[in-house]
Amino acid sequence: MDPKSEYKMNKSVLLAVTMTSNFFNPLMGAAVNVALPIIGHEFTIDAVALSWISMAYLLASAVFLVPLGKIADMWGRKKMFLLGNIFFLFASLICAFSFSGYFLISSRFLQGIGSAMMTSASMAIVISAFPPQERGKVIGLNVSAVYLGLSAAPVLGGFLTQYLGWRSLFFINSAISLIVIYAIITKIRAEWTEAEDDKFDWLGSIVYMLSMTALMYGFSQLPTALAIILTLAGISGLTGFVFLEIKSPFPVLNMKLFFQNKIFASSNLSAFINYAATFAVSFVLSLYLQYAKHLSPKDAGLVLMTQPVLMAGVAIFSGRLSDRVNPRWLASSGMAIGVIGLLMLSFLGMDTSRVYIISALAILGFGFGLFSSPNTNMIMSSVDKKYYGVANATVSTMRTTGMMFSMAIASLAVHIYVGKQPINDSNVVSFIHSSNMIFFVFTVLCLIGVFFSKQKFTPK
């Protein structure tokens, strides 16, 4: 085999490995959402505690992504991706052997760290390996892999939970991680380091991680006094972090990317808003379908798969199209379509038909798929090669932080309307009222996000 053919083969293997990782990573989170009612029954925990099985995973990802993205640029993106898969494998096994709800929450936090390692490097590796004219295509394929994972998750999660138990979700993910690790070690020989001469910003990283933890945890526990203090402390810490990074010669997050690059700043903000307005949809509807409509985990999963199936198909199309059409129009149009789907869901009631719910999810999925690939293409194409790892980690942090805020908004609304008690027939109407409020807030957020995704774009 000539070197050129080997290079092409390695690129194909690289794309397959990153897509596999991007498929199973979100599959884990979404599949667990379907299993939450059964987990709650086994461990006897309330709806707020149940939400932390998802939020612990997101919190760890949001806290660690930016520092790990910088380390990946300095140390090697393939090394970080490999280490992340190894860490994720062992964390998944620990989750599978959880003996209490709070042990599972802690294990999910560890799993989130492994996810942050993988995510901080995967997209940067792909963009480094492929030429600019193929960038939209490979981004679209990787984003579609995420949505295919989300598509399979409700059905696979429902079937596995119903017939093999919720622990089987983690065992399967461990097995897939093992296959990915083998492929990376044996097939991917190249390495990508663009900032090996930089020094790591320990002070900035510590301030960032502590501030993000305080903000995310505090916001999710509002409106208690301690939560208000933690939220304000987190905001203050992040403000101090910005000033630290401006003065640092080797910042963990180059603030010039935000202050001197309007495309980067506005596209990251729109990504945050989009995920804040959409991520908790599957969490809320999973509880609604199983508690209010009394569907089995399998049947609830079949309904929920509507949204990610549309996302996956449209993401491939929009990714390719963003190489030829200005991606800002695709992104803003996608978010505008998402507003319609969220508005429909804000009118859920006890008697809402399954057709109505599926229609709303289809509209939301089409809009989300139209937004995501072009938005990621704009962000990654707006920075120099040296910052691919940081840029990838930043947009991933915006995405994960948005997910965390989405879950926090949902958790807060459920806490206000239902309180700290398991959902049952006596309070299911109150839960539906909380769902209406959640989807209305998401609709307003998504409407605001439309305006931030219209920034004029010229790729580097």
Secondary structure by P-SEA (a helix, b strand, c coil): ccaaaaaaaaaaaaaaaaaaaaaaaaaaaaaaaaaaaaaaaaccccaaaaaaaaaaaaaaaaacaaaaaaaaacccaaaaaaaaaaaaaaaaaaaaacccaaaaaaaaaaaaaaaaaaaacaaaaaaaaccccaaaaaaaaaaaaaaaaaaaaaaaaaaaaaccccaaaaaaaaaaaaaaaaaaaccccbbbbccccccccaaaaaaaaaaaaaaaaaaaacccaaaaaaaaaaaaaaaaaaaaaaaccccccccccccccaaaaaaaaaaaaaaaaccaaaaaaaaaaaacccccaaaaaaaaaaaaaaaaaaaaaaaaaaacccaaaaaaaaaaaaaaaaaaaccccccccaaaaaaaaaaaaaaaaaccaaaaaaaaaaccccaaaaaaaaaaaaaaaaaaaaaaaaaaaaaacccccccccccaaaaaaaaaaaaaaaaaaaaaaccccccccccc
